[in-house]
């Protein structure tokens, strides 16, 4: 479980395809510490550390993960948002993010102001019912608030700090991002469905 508050950016050092999917090696700075078996959100995808050294760790992505996320398009030197799994003592500054990606959305527009910006993302029928204005959503592992909802899209507002701390500064119109809707809505929908 994650909060969606990104701790660091990592850079893909290498990847090696295998029969199970792909092994990814991610470099990071000294302030980001992980251990083998830790769960790490990499651009919103929950992955397990299988190997590590001082400034890198490796994760195994299975074919299921590659088929559902933007991981299939990741390239060497690409930056990823990193967050370690939360502890019981962690402040809950974002929202409950599982790292179980629901699908991929596309950046349709970016409106820049001084240093902040409003981003518009496509919204298909698979996620539409879970998106509510002023509700939470995870985009590439970043906990954000839905600013407004339209017929086939939704907007989020990014403050300068978020743009600087995360990989959003590297993205532009047309880029795909991983989307995870708020788990609470899915649980409620499932519970109500069982009561009928």
RAGI-V764658 format. One record per pair of residues at least 12 apart in sequence whose ideal C-beta (glycine too) atoms are under 8 Angstrom apart, sorted by the first residue. I is the first residue (numbers start at 1). J is the second residue. If there is no record, write none. Layout:
# RAGI-V764658
i=I j=J
i=I j=J
This chain:
# RAGI-V764658
i=1 j=85
i=1 j=86
i=1 j=96
i=1 j=97
i=1 j=98
i=2 j=41
i=2 j=46
i=2 j=83
i=2 j=84
i=2 j=85
i=2 j=86
i=2 j=94
i=2 j=97
i=2 j=98
i=2 j=99
i=2 j=141
i=3 j=83
i=3 j=86
i=3 j=90
i=3 j=91
i=3 j=92
i=3 j=93
i=3 j=94
i=3 j=95
i=3 j=96
i=3 j=97
i=3 j=143
i=4 j=83
i=4 j=94
i=4 j=95
i=4 j=97
i=4 j=136
i=4 j=138
i=4 j=141
i=4 j=142
i=4 j=143
i=4 j=144
i=5 j=83
i=5 j=93
i=5 j=94
i=5 j=143
i=6 j=81
i=6 j=82
i=6 j=83
i=6 j=141
i=6 j=142
i=6 j=165
i=6 j=166
i=7 j=32
i=7 j=82
i=7 j=83
i=7 j=84
i=8 j=28
i=8 j=29
i=8 j=31
i=8 j=32
i=8 j=82
i=9 j=28
i=9 j=79
i=9 j=80
i=9 j=81
i=9 j=82
i=9 j=165
i=9 j=166
i=9 j=167
i=10 j=26
i=10 j=27
i=10 j=28
i=10 j=32
i=10 j=42
i=10 j=79
i=10 j=80
i=10 j=82
i=11 j=26
i=11 j=27
i=11 j=28
i=11 j=77
i=11 j=78
i=11 j=79
i=11 j=80
i=12 j=24
i=12 j=25
i=12 j=26
i=12 j=27
i=12 j=74
i=12 j=75
i=12 j=76
i=12 j=77
i=12 j=78
i=12 j=79
i=12 j=80
i=13 j=25
i=13 j=26
i=13 j=27
i=13 j=56
i=13 j=76
i=14 j=76
i=15 j=74
i=15 j=76
i=20 j=60
i=20 j=62
i=20 j=63
i=21 j=60
i=21 j=61
i=21 j=62
i=21 j=63
i=21 j=64
i=21 j=65
i=21 j=66
i=22 j=60
i=22 j=61
i=22 j=66
i=22 j=71
i=23 j=50
i=23 j=58
i=23 j=59
i=23 j=60
i=23 j=61
i=24 j=42
i=24 j=47
i=24 j=58
i=24 j=59
i=24 j=60
i=24 j=61
i=24 j=71
i=24 j=74
i=25 j=56
i=25 j=57
i=25 j=58
i=26 j=42
i=26 j=56
i=26 j=57
i=26 j=58
i=26 j=59
i=26 j=80
i=26 j=82
i=27 j=55
i=27 j=56
i=28 j=55
i=28 j=56
i=28 j=57
i=28 j=82
i=29 j=55
i=30 j=54
i=30 j=55
i=32 j=82
i=32 j=84
i=34 j=49
i=34 j=52
i=34 j=57
i=34 j=84
i=35 j=49
i=35 j=52
i=36 j=49
i=36 j=50
i=36 j=51
i=36 j=52
i=37 j=49
i=38 j=84
i=38 j=85
i=39 j=84
i=39 j=85
i=39 j=99
i=40 j=57
i=40 j=59
i=40 j=82
i=40 j=83
i=40 j=84
i=40 j=85
i=41 j=81
i=41 j=82
i=41 j=83
i=41 j=84
i=41 j=85
i=41 j=97
i=41 j=99
i=41 j=141
i=42 j=59
i=42 j=71
i=42 j=80
i=42 j=81
i=42 j=82
i=42 j=141
i=43 j=69
i=43 j=70
i=43 j=71
i=43 j=74
i=43 j=80
i=43 j=81
i=43 j=140
i=43 j=141
i=43 j=167
i=43 j=177
i=43 j=178
i=44 j=69
i=44 j=81
i=44 j=97
i=44 j=99
i=44 j=101
i=44 j=138
i=44 j=139
i=44 j=140
i=44 j=141
i=44 j=142
i=44 j=177
i=44 j=178
i=44 j=179
i=44 j=180
i=45 j=61
i=45 j=65
i=45 j=69
i=45 j=71
i=45 j=99
i=45 j=101
i=45 j=141
i=45 j=178
i=46 j=98
i=46 j=99
i=46 j=100
i=47 j=59
i=47 j=60
i=47 j=61
i=47 j=65
i=47 j=99
i=48 j=60
i=68 j=101
i=68 j=103
i=69 j=101
i=69 j=104
i=69 j=178
i=70 j=104
i=70 j=140
i=70 j=176
i=70 j=177
i=70 j=178
i=73 j=176
i=79 j=167
i=79 j=170
i=80 j=167
i=81 j=140
i=81 j=141
i=81 j=142
i=81 j=166
i=81 j=167
i=83 j=141
i=93 j=143
i=94 j=136
i=94 j=143
i=95 j=136
i=95 j=138
i=95 j=143
i=95 j=182
i=96 j=182
i=96 j=183
i=96 j=184
i=97 j=138
i=97 j=141
i=97 j=143
i=97 j=180
i=98 j=180
i=98 j=183
i=99 j=141
i=99 j=180
i=100 j=180
i=101 j=178
i=101 j=179
i=101 j=180
i=102 j=126
i=102 j=127
i=102 j=130
i=102 j=179
i=102 j=180
i=102 j=181
i=103 j=124
i=103 j=126
i=103 j=127
i=103 j=178
i=103 j=179
i=104 j=176
i=104 j=177
i=104 j=178
i=104 j=179
i=105 j=121
i=105 j=122
i=105 j=123
i=105 j=124
i=105 j=127
i=105 j=139
i=105 j=176
i=105 j=177
i=105 j=179
i=106 j=121
i=106 j=122
i=106 j=174
i=106 j=175
i=106 j=176
i=106 j=177
i=107 j=119
i=107 j=120
i=107 j=121
i=107 j=171
i=107 j=172
i=107 j=173
i=107 j=174
i=107 j=175
i=107 j=176
i=107 j=177
i=108 j=120
i=108 j=121
i=108 j=122
i=108 j=153
i=108 j=173
i=109 j=173
i=110 j=172
i=110 j=173
i=115 j=160
i=115 j=163
i=116 j=157
i=116 j=158
i=116 j=159
i=116 j=160
i=116 j=163
i=117 j=157
i=117 j=158
i=117 j=163
i=118 j=147
i=118 j=155
i=118 j=156
i=118 j=157
i=118 j=158
i=119 j=155
i=119 j=156
i=119 j=157
i=119 j=158
i=119 j=168
i=120 j=153
i=120 j=154
i=120 j=155
i=121 j=139
i=121 j=153
i=121 j=154
i=121 j=155
i=121 j=156
i=121 j=177
i=121 j=179
i=122 j=152
i=122 j=153
i=123 j=149
i=123 j=150
i=123 j=152
i=123 j=153
i=123 j=154
i=124 j=152
i=127 j=179
i=127 j=181
i=129 j=185
i=129 j=189
i=130 j=181
i=130 j=182
i=130 j=185
i=130 j=186
i=130 j=189
i=131 j=146
i=131 j=149
i=131 j=154
i=131 j=181
i=132 j=146
i=132 j=149
i=132 j=185
i=133 j=146
i=133 j=147
i=133 j=148
i=133 j=149
i=134 j=146
i=134 j=147
i=135 j=182
i=135 j=185
i=136 j=182
i=137 j=154
i=137 j=156
i=137 j=179
i=137 j=180
i=137 j=181
i=137 j=182
i=138 j=178
i=138 j=179
i=138 j=180
i=138 j=181
i=139 j=156
i=139 j=177
i=139 j=178
i=139 j=179
i=140 j=166
i=140 j=167
i=140 j=168
i=140 j=177
i=140 j=178
i=141 j=178
i=142 j=162
i=142 j=166
i=142 j=168
i=144 j=156
i=144 j=158
i=144 j=162
i=145 j=157
